[in-house]
């Protein structure tokens, strides 16, 4: 179809028909998929509502298996960092030994002192 030969009115009419067809096909696909999913659930003795209302029972997942619905997953809580090194003058400041080394620790090492001397 050569669109360049169509007038603006014809293009808008075509656009309306295309959008209408997209909506129709989307609705049909959605209905067909819902019916297939209901049948699959019924074959297992469940309703689709049963599947959608309750969280799935999970078993230990292999490391290579990916989560497909990241947003629906419960946020993973990180363990509180264990302080391995303390500031020599201000014990309220500490560093776990992970991530970027704090400036006070870099200054300490630059003075030729061992980081192990700051071990908590």
DSSP file (Angstrom, degrees, kcal/mol; ACC not computed):
  #  RESIDUE AA STRUCTURE BP1 BP2  ACC     N-H-->O    O-->H-N    N-H-->O    O-->H-N    TCO  KAPPA ALPHA  PHI   PSI    X-CA   Y-CA   Z-CA
    1    1 A X              0   0    0      0, 0.0     2,-0.9     0, 0.0     0, 0.0   0.000 360.0 360.0 360.0 126.1    0.0    0.0    0.0
    2    2 A X    >   -     0   0    0      1,-0.2     3,-0.8     2,-0.0     4,-0.2  -0.803 360.0-177.2 -93.5 103.3    1.5    3.3   -1.1
    3    3 A X  G >  S+     0   0    0     -2,-0.9     3,-1.5     1,-0.2    -1,-0.2   0.747  74.1  71.2 -73.5 -24.2    0.6    5.8    1.7
    4    4 A X  G 3  S+     0   0    0      1,-0.3    -1,-0.2     0, 0.0    -2,-0.0   0.729  93.6  56.1 -67.4 -20.0    2.1    8.8   -0.1
    5    5 A X  G <  S+     0   0    0     -3,-0.8    -1,-0.3     2,-0.1     2,-0.2   0.559  90.2  94.3 -88.0  -7.3   -0.6    8.8   -2.7
    6    6 A X  S <  S-     0   0    0     -3,-1.5     2,-0.1    -4,-0.2    -3,-0.0  -0.576  75.0-122.4 -86.7 148.1   -3.4    9.1    0.0
    7    7 A X     >  -     0   0    0     -2,-0.2     4,-2.4     1,-0.1     5,-0.2  -0.320  30.7-103.3 -78.0 169.1   -4.9   12.4    1.0
    8    8 A X  H  > S+     0   0    0      1,-0.2     4,-2.4     2,-0.2     5,-0.2   0.895 123.3  51.5 -60.8 -41.3   -4.8   13.6    4.6
    9    9 A X  H  > S+     0   0    0      1,-0.2     4,-2.2     2,-0.2    -1,-0.2   0.906 110.8  47.9 -62.4 -42.5   -8.5   12.7    5.0
   10   10 A X  H  > S+     0   0    0      2,-0.2     4,-2.4     1,-0.2    -2,-0.2   0.880 110.6  51.8 -67.1 -37.2   -7.9    9.2    3.7
   11   11 A X  H  X S+     0   0    0     -4,-2.4     4,-2.7     2,-0.2    -2,-0.2   0.913 110.4  48.0 -65.2 -42.3   -4.9    8.7    6.0
   12   12 A X  H  X S+     0   0    0     -4,-2.4     4,-2.4     2,-0.2    -2,-0.2   0.898 111.6  50.1 -65.7 -39.2   -7.0    9.8    9.0
   13   13 A X  H  X S+     0   0    0     -4,-2.2     4,-2.0     2,-0.2    -2,-0.2   0.914 112.6  47.4 -62.9 -43.0   -9.8    7.4    8.0
   14   14 A X  H  X S+     0   0    0     -4,-2.4     4,-2.7     2,-0.2    -2,-0.2   0.902 109.5  53.8 -64.0 -41.8   -7.2    4.6    7.6
   15   15 A X  H  X S+     0   0    0     -4,-2.7     4,-2.7     1,-0.2     5,-0.2   0.921 108.2  49.7 -60.0 -44.7   -5.7    5.5   10.9
   16   16 A X  H  X S+     0   0    0     -4,-2.4     4,-2.2     1,-0.2    -1,-0.2   0.898 111.8  48.2 -60.8 -41.6   -9.1    5.2   12.6
   17   17 A X  H  X S+     0   0    0     -4,-2.0     4,-2.3     2,-0.2    -1,-0.2   0.893 111.9  49.7 -66.1 -39.5   -9.7    1.8   11.0
   18   18 A X  H  X S+     0   0    0     -4,-2.7     4,-2.5     2,-0.2    -2,-0.2   0.938 112.0  47.3 -65.4 -46.3   -6.3    0.6   12.0
   19   19 A X  H  X S+     0   0    0     -4,-2.7     4,-2.3     1,-0.2    -2,-0.2   0.898 112.4  50.5 -62.3 -40.4   -6.8    1.7   15.6
   20   20 A X  H  X S+     0   0    0     -4,-2.2     4,-2.3    -5,-0.2    -1,-0.2   0.907 111.1  48.1 -62.9 -42.8  -10.2    0.0   15.7
   21   21 A X  H  X S+     0   0    0     -4,-2.3     4,-2.7     2,-0.2     5,-0.2   0.882 109.9  52.6 -66.2 -38.8   -8.8   -3.2   14.3
   22   22 A X  H  X S+     0   0    0     -4,-2.5     4,-2.5     2,-0.2    -2,-0.2   0.927 110.9  47.3 -63.0 -44.8   -6.0   -3.2   16.9
   23   23 A X  H  X S+     0   0    0     -4,-2.3     4,-2.5     2,-0.2    -2,-0.2   0.923 112.9  49.4 -61.5 -44.4   -8.5   -2.7   19.7
   24   24 A X  H  X S+     0   0    0     -4,-2.3     4,-2.4     1,-0.2    -2,-0.2   0.934 113.7  44.6 -61.6 -47.6  -10.7   -5.5   18.3
   25   25 A X  H  X S+     0   0    0     -4,-2.7     4,-2.8     2,-0.2     5,-0.2   0.884 112.2  52.5 -66.8 -37.9   -7.8   -7.9   18.0
   26   26 A X  H  X S+     0   0    0     -4,-2.5     4,-2.6    -5,-0.2    -1,-0.2   0.934 111.4  46.8 -61.5 -46.0   -6.4   -7.0   21.4
   27   27 A X  H  X S+     0   0    0     -4,-2.5     4,-2.5     2,-0.2    -2,-0.2   0.917 113.6  48.0 -62.5 -44.0   -9.8   -7.7   23.0
   28   28 A X  H  X S+     0   0    0     -4,-2.4     4,-2.6     2,-0.2     5,-0.2   0.928 113.1  47.6 -62.6 -45.7  -10.2  -11.0   21.1
   29   29 A X  H  X S+     0   0    0     -4,-2.8     4,-2.6     1,-0.2     5,-0.2   0.918 111.8  50.5 -61.9 -44.0   -6.7  -12.1   22.1
   30   30 A X  H  X S+     0   0    0     -4,-2.6     4,-2.4    -5,-0.2    -2,-0.2   0.927 112.1  46.9 -61.2 -46.1   -7.3  -11.2   25.7
   31   31 A X  H  X S+     0   0    0     -4,-2.5     4,-2.3     2,-0.2    -2,-0.2   0.922 113.7  48.1 -62.8 -44.5  -10.6  -13.1   25.9
   32   32 A X  H  X S+     0   0    0     -4,-2.6     4,-2.2     1,-0.2    -2,-0.2   0.906 112.5  48.4 -63.7 -41.7   -9.0  -16.2   24.2
   33   33 A X  H  X S+     0   0    0     -4,-2.6     4,-2.6    -5,-0.2    -1,-0.2   0.906 110.1  51.8 -65.7 -41.7   -6.0  -16.1   26.5
   34   34 A X  H  X S+     0   0    0     -4,-2.4     4,-2.5    -5,-0.2    -2,-0.2   0.911 109.8  49.7 -61.3 -42.6   -8.3  -15.8   29.6
   35   35 A X  H  X S+     0   0    0     -4,-2.3     4,-2.2     2,-0.2    -1,-0.2   0.911 111.4  48.8 -62.4 -42.7  -10.3  -18.8   28.5
   36   36 A X  H  X S+     0   0    0     -4,-2.2     4,-2.4     2,-0.2    -2,-0.2   0.905 112.1  48.6 -63.6 -41.3   -7.2  -20.9   28.0
   37   37 A X  H  X S+     0   0    0     -4,-2.6     4,-2.4     2,-0.2    -2,-0.2   0.895 110.5  50.8 -66.9 -39.8   -5.8  -19.9   31.4
   38   38 A X  H  X S+     0   0    0     -4,-2.5     4,-2.6     2,-0.2    -1,-0.2   0.900 111.0  49.2 -63.2 -40.1   -9.2  -20.7   33.0
   39   39 A X  H  X S+     0   0    0     -4,-2.2     4,-2.4     2,-0.2    -2,-0.2   0.913 110.0  50.7 -65.4 -42.8   -9.1  -24.1   31.3
   40   40 A X  H  X S+     0   0    0     -4,-2.4     4,-0.8     2,-0.2    -2,-0.2   0.923 112.9  46.1 -60.9 -43.9   -5.6  -24.8   32.5
   41   41 A X  H ><>S+     0   0    0     -4,-2.4     5,-2.8     1,-0.2     3,-0.9   0.921 111.8  51.3 -64.6 -43.6   -6.5  -23.9   36.1
   42   42 A X  H ><5S+     0   0    0     -4,-2.6     3,-1.6     1,-0.3    -1,-0.2   0.866 103.1  59.2 -62.5 -36.4   -9.7  -26.0   35.9
   43   43 A X  H 3<5S+     0   0    0     -4,-2.4    -1,-0.3     1,-0.3    -2,-0.2   0.772 108.7  45.9 -62.2 -25.2   -7.6  -29.0   34.6
   44   44 A X  T <<5S-     0   0    0     -3,-0.9    -1,-0.3    -4,-0.8    -2,-0.2   0.347 124.3-104.8 -98.1   4.1   -5.6  -28.7   37.9
   45   45 A X  T < 5S+     0   0    0     -3,-1.6     2,-0.3     1,-0.3    -3,-0.2   0.715  85.7 107.9  82.5  21.4   -8.7  -28.4   40.0
   46   46 A X      < -     0   0    0     -5,-2.8    -1,-0.3    -6,-0.1     2,-0.3  -0.815  63.0-126.8-124.5 164.2   -8.4  -24.6   40.6
   47   47 A X     >  -     0   0    0     -2,-0.3     4,-1.4    -3,-0.1     5,-0.1  -0.740  28.7-115.4-103.4 162.3  -10.1  -21.5   39.5
   48   48 A X  H  > S+     0   0    0     -2,-0.3     4,-2.0     1,-0.2     5,-0.2   0.862 118.2  57.6 -63.9 -34.6   -8.3  -18.6   38.0
   49   49 A X  H  > S+     0   0    0      1,-0.2     4,-2.3     2,-0.2     5,-0.3   0.884 101.0  56.7 -62.2 -38.2   -9.3  -16.5   41.0
   50   50 A X  H  > S+     0   0    0      1,-0.2     4,-1.2     2,-0.2    -1,-0.2   0.897 110.0  45.3 -58.6 -39.9   -7.6  -19.0   43.3
   51   51 A X  H  < S+     0   0    0     -4,-1.4    -1,-0.2     1,-0.2    -2,-0.2   0.867 116.2  43.9 -72.7 -36.7   -4.4  -18.5   41.4
   52   52 A X  H  < S+     0   0    0     -4,-2.0    -2,-0.2     1,-0.2    -1,-0.2   0.757 112.1  50.9 -84.0 -24.5   -4.6  -14.7   41.3
   53   53 A X  H  < S+     0   0    0     -4,-2.3     2,-0.3    -5,-0.2    -2,-0.2   0.861 104.9  53.8 -84.1 -36.4   -5.6  -14.1   44.9
   54   54 A X  S  < S-     0   0    0     -4,-1.2     2,-0.1    -5,-0.3     3,-0.1  -0.760  87.1-111.7-104.4 145.9   -3.0  -16.1   46.8
   55   55 A X        -     0   0    0     -2,-0.3    -2,-0.1     1,-0.1    -3,-0.1  -0.440  45.0 -99.6 -68.7 147.4    0.7  -15.8   46.5
   56   56 A X        -     0   0    0     -2,-0.1     2,-0.6     1,-0.1    -1,-0.1  -0.337  30.1-115.3 -67.8 147.5    2.3  -18.9   45.0
   57   57 A X        -     0   0    0     -3,-0.1     2,-0.4    -2,-0.0    -1,-0.1  -0.744  40.3-155.1 -80.7 121.7    3.9  -21.5   47.2
   58   58 A X        -     0   0    0     -2,-0.6     2,-0.2     3,-0.0     3,-0.1  -0.775  13.1-160.7-107.4 146.9    7.6  -21.4   46.3
   59   59 A X        -     0   0    0     -2,-0.4     2,-0.1     1,-0.1     0, 0.0  -0.605  52.2 -62.4-106.4 173.9   10.2  -24.0   46.6
   60   60 A X        -     0   0    0     -2,-0.2     2,-0.3     1,-0.1    -1,-0.1  -0.410  60.0-141.1 -59.7 127.5   13.9  -23.3   46.6
   61   61 A X        -     0   0    0     -2,-0.1    -1,-0.1     1,-0.1     2,-0.1  -0.721  13.4-113.2 -95.2 141.5   14.8  -21.8   43.3
   62   62 A X    >   -     0   0    0     -2,-0.3     3,-1.4     1,-0.1    -1,-0.1  -0.394  29.5-116.1 -65.1 150.6   17.9  -22.6   41.3
   63   63 A X  T 3  S+     0   0    0      1,-0.3    -1,-0.1    -2,-0.1    -2,-0.0   0.814 113.3  55.6 -60.1 -31.8   20.3  -19.7   41.0
   64   64 A X  T 3  S+     0   0    0      2,-0.1     2,-0.3     0, 0.0    -1,-0.3   0.646  84.2  99.5 -79.6 -12.6   19.9  -19.6   37.2
   65   65 A X    <   -     0   0    0     -3,-1.4     2,-0.3     1,-0.0    -4,-0.1  -0.590  67.1-144.4 -77.4 132.6   16.1  -19.3   37.4
   66   66 A X        -     0   0    0     -2,-0.3     2,-0.4     1,-0.0    -2,-0.1  -0.655  12.1-116.5 -98.2 151.2   15.1  -15.6   36.9
   67   67 A X        -     0   0    0     -2,-0.3     3,-0.3     1,-0.1    -1,-0.0  -0.698  21.5-167.5 -80.1 135.2   12.2  -13.8   38.6
   68   68 A X  S    S+     0   0    0     -2,-0.4     2,-0.4     1,-0.2     3,-0.2   0.711  81.4  44.4 -96.8 -22.6    9.7  -12.7   36.0
   69   69 A X    >>  +     0   0    0      1,-0.2     4,-0.9     2,-0.1     3,-0.6  -0.649  63.4 164.8-122.2  75.5    7.7  -10.4   38.2
   70   70 A X  G >4 S+     0   0    0     -2,-0.4     3,-0.6    -3,-0.3    -1,-0.2   0.855  74.4  55.6 -60.2 -39.3   10.3   -8.4   40.1
   71   71 A X  G 34 S+     0   0    0      1,-0.2    -1,-0.2    -3,-0.2     4,-0.1   0.827 106.8  50.2 -66.8 -30.7    7.8   -5.8   41.3
   72   72 A X  G <4 S+     0   0    0     -3,-0.6    -1,-0.2     2,-0.1    -2,-0.2   0.670  91.3  97.0 -81.8 -16.6    5.5   -8.3   42.9
   73   73 A X  S << S-     0   0    0     -4,-0.9     2,-0.1    -3,-0.6     3,-0.1  -0.429  86.9-103.0 -74.2 147.1    8.3  -10.0   44.8
   74   74 A X        -     0   0    0      1,-0.1    -1,-0.1    -2,-0.1     2,-0.1  -0.440  45.3-100.4 -66.6 140.7    8.9   -9.0   48.4
   75   75 A X        -     0   0    0     -2,-0.1     2,-0.4     1,-0.1    -1,-0.1  -0.395  36.5-120.4 -65.2 137.5   11.8   -6.7   48.8
   76   76 A X        -     0   0    0     -2,-0.1     2,-0.4    -3,-0.1    -1,-0.1  -0.632  22.9-136.3 -80.7 132.2   14.9   -8.5   50.0
   77   77 A X        -     0   0    0     -2,-0.4     2,-0.3     1,-0.0    -1,-0.0  -0.746  13.4-138.8 -91.6 133.5   16.2   -7.2   53.3
   78   78 A X        -     0   0    0     -2,-0.4     2,-0.1     1,-0.1     3,-0.1  -0.657  23.7-109.4 -88.9 145.4   19.9   -6.7   53.5
   79   79 A X        -     0   0    0     -2,-0.3     2,-0.1     1,-0.1    -1,-0.1  -0.436  41.9 -96.1 -70.3 147.6   21.7   -7.7   56.7
   80   80 A X        -     0   0    0      1,-0.1    -1,-0.1    -2,-0.1     2,-0.1  -0.405  49.4-102.1 -62.8 138.1   23.0   -4.8   58.8
   81   81 A X        -     0   0    0      1,-0.1     2,-0.6    -2,-0.1    -1,-0.1  -0.385  29.5-130.0 -66.2 139.1   26.7   -4.2   58.0
   82   82 A X        -     0   0    0     14,-0.1     2,-0.5    -2,-0.1    -1,-0.1  -0.799  21.6-127.2 -89.5 122.7   29.1   -5.6   60.6
   83   83 A X        +     0   0    0     -2,-0.6    13,-0.3     1,-0.2     3,-0.1  -0.585  36.3 167.1 -75.2 119.4   31.6   -3.0   61.6
   84   84 A X        +     0   0    0     11,-1.7    36,-3.4    -2,-0.5     2,-0.4   0.716  65.3  39.0-101.1 -29.0   35.1   -4.3   61.2
   85   85 A X  E     -AB  95 119A   0     10,-2.4    10,-2.4    34,-0.3     2,-0.3  -0.980  67.5-158.1-129.0 136.8   37.1   -1.1   61.5
   86   86 A X  E     -A   94   0A   0     32,-2.6     8,-0.2    -2,-0.4     5,-0.1  -0.866  31.5-101.8-113.6 146.8   36.5    1.9   63.8
   87   87 A X        -     0   0    0      6,-2.5     6,-0.1     3,-0.6    18,-0.0  -0.415  32.2-129.5 -60.8 137.1   37.6    5.5   63.5
   88   88 A X  S    S+     0   0    0      1,-0.2     3,-0.2    16,-0.1    -1,-0.1   0.799 102.2  23.5 -65.6 -28.5   40.7    6.0   65.7
   89   89 A X  S    S+     0   0    0      1,-0.2     2,-0.5     4,-0.0    -1,-0.2   0.675 126.6  44.4-109.6 -23.2   39.3    9.2   67.4
   90   90 A X    >   -     0   0    0      1,-0.1     3,-2.1     3,-0.1    -3,-0.6  -0.846  60.1-172.0-127.5  94.0   35.5    8.8   66.9
   91   91 A X  T 3  S+     0   0    0     -2,-0.5    -1,-0.1     1,-0.3    -3,-0.1   0.611  80.1  73.7 -64.6 -10.5   34.2    5.3   67.7
   92   92 A X  T 3  S+     0   0    0     -6,-0.1     2,-0.5     2,-0.0    -1,-0.3   0.708  86.7  75.4 -74.2 -17.2   30.8    6.2   66.3
   93   93 A X    <   +     0   0    0     -3,-2.1    -6,-2.5    -6,-0.1     2,-0.3  -0.810  64.8 160.4 -96.1 132.4   32.2    6.1   62.8
   94   94 A X  E     -A   86   0A   0     -2,-0.5     2,-0.3    -8,-0.2    -8,-0.2  -0.918  28.6-146.6-144.6 171.0   32.9    2.6   61.4
   95   95 A X  E     -A   85   0A   0    -10,-2.4   -10,-2.4    -2,-0.3   -11,-1.7  -0.996  11.2-148.3-143.4 137.0   33.5    0.8   58.2
   96   96 A X        -     0   0    0     -2,-0.3   -14,-0.1     2,-0.3     3,-0.1   0.593  46.4-112.2 -81.4 -11.2   32.5   -2.8   57.3
   97   97 A X  S    S+     0   0    0      1,-0.4     2,-0.3     3,-0.1     4,-0.1   0.442  87.7 103.3  90.8   0.0   35.4   -3.4   55.0
   98   98 A X  S    S+     0   0    0      2,-0.1    -1,-0.4     0, 0.0    -2,-0.3  -0.853  70.5   7.5-115.0 151.9   33.1   -3.5   52.0
   99   99 A X  S    S-     0   0    0     -2,-0.3     2,-0.1    -3,-0.1     3,-0.0  -0.304 113.3  -3.9  78.3-164.8   32.5   -0.8   49.4
  100  100 A X  S    S-     0   0    0      1,-0.1     2,-0.3    -2,-0.0    -3,-0.1  -0.383  76.7-116.4 -67.0 135.4   34.5    2.4   49.1
  101  101 A X        -     0   0    0     -2,-0.1    -1,-0.1     1,-0.1    -2,-0.1  -0.548  34.0-115.5 -72.3 130.8   37.0    2.9   51.8
  102  102 A X    >>  -     0   0    0     -2,-0.3     4,-2.1     1,-0.1     3,-0.5  -0.256  22.1-112.8 -67.2 157.8   36.2    6.0   54.0
  103  103 A X  H 3> S+     0   0    0      1,-0.2     4,-2.8     2,-0.2     5,-0.2   0.878 115.7  56.4 -59.7 -40.8   38.6    8.9   53.9
  104  104 A X  H 3> S+     0   0    0      1,-0.2     4,-1.7     2,-0.2    -1,-0.2   0.855 108.7  47.9 -62.9 -32.9   39.7    8.5   57.5
  105  105 A X  H <> S+     0   0    0     -3,-0.5     4,-2.1     2,-0.2    -1,-0.2   0.886 111.6  49.3 -73.0 -38.7   40.7    4.9   56.7
  106  106 A X  H  X S+     0   0    0     -4,-2.1     4,-2.2     2,-0.2    -2,-0.2   0.897 111.2  50.0 -65.9 -38.8   42.6    6.0   53.6
  107  107 A X  H  X S+     0   0    0     -4,-2.8     4,-1.2     2,-0.2    -1,-0.2   0.897 109.1  52.8 -63.9 -40.2   44.4    8.8   55.7
  108  108 A X  H  <>S+     0   0    0     -4,-1.7     5,-1.5    -5,-0.2     3,-0.4   0.927 112.2  43.4 -60.6 -47.0   45.3    6.2   58.3
  109  109 A X  H ><5S+     0   0    0     -4,-2.1     3,-1.9     1,-0.2    -1,-0.2   0.853 108.2  59.5 -68.2 -35.5   46.9    3.9   55.7
  110  110 A X  H 3<5S+     0   0    0     -4,-2.2    -1,-0.2     1,-0.3    -2,-0.2   0.770  96.9  61.7 -65.0 -25.0   48.6    6.9   54.0
  111  111 A X  T 3<5S-     0   0    0     -4,-1.2    -1,-0.3    -3,-0.4    -2,-0.2   0.431 124.5-105.7 -79.9   2.1   50.4    7.5   57.4
  112  112 A X  T < 5S+     0   0    0     -3,-1.9     2,-0.2     1,-0.3    -3,-0.2   0.587  78.0 134.4  86.7  11.4   52.0    4.1   57.0
  113  113 A X      < -     0   0    0     -5,-1.5    -1,-0.3     1,-0.1     2,-0.3  -0.600  59.0-105.8 -94.9 156.9   49.8    2.5   59.7
  114  114 A X    >   -     0   0    0     -2,-0.2     3,-1.2     1,-0.1     4,-0.3  -0.586  11.3-139.0 -83.5 139.8   48.1   -0.9   59.3
  115  115 A X  G >  S+     0   0    0     -2,-0.3     3,-1.6     1,-0.2    -1,-0.1   0.782 102.3  69.3 -63.7 -27.3   44.3   -1.1   58.7
  116  116 A X  G >  S+     0   0    0      1,-0.3     3,-1.4     2,-0.2    -1,-0.2   0.731  85.0  68.4 -65.8 -21.9   44.3   -4.0   61.2
  117  117 A X  G <  S+     0   0    0     -3,-1.2    -1,-0.3     1,-0.3    -2,-0.2   0.735  98.0  52.6 -67.5 -20.6   45.1   -1.5   64.0
  118  118 A X  G <  S+     0   0    0     -3,-1.6   -32,-2.6    -4,-0.3    -1,-0.3   0.377  79.1 135.7 -94.5   4.0   41.6   -0.1   63.5
  119  119 A X  B <    B   85   0A   0     -3,-1.4   -34,-0.3   -34,-0.2   -35,-0.1  -0.263 360.0 360.0 -57.2 134.5   39.9   -3.5   63.8
  120  120 A X              0   0    0    -36,-3.4    -1,-0.2   -37,-0.0   -35,-0.1   0.473 360.0 360.0 -78.6 360.0   36.8   -3.3   66.0
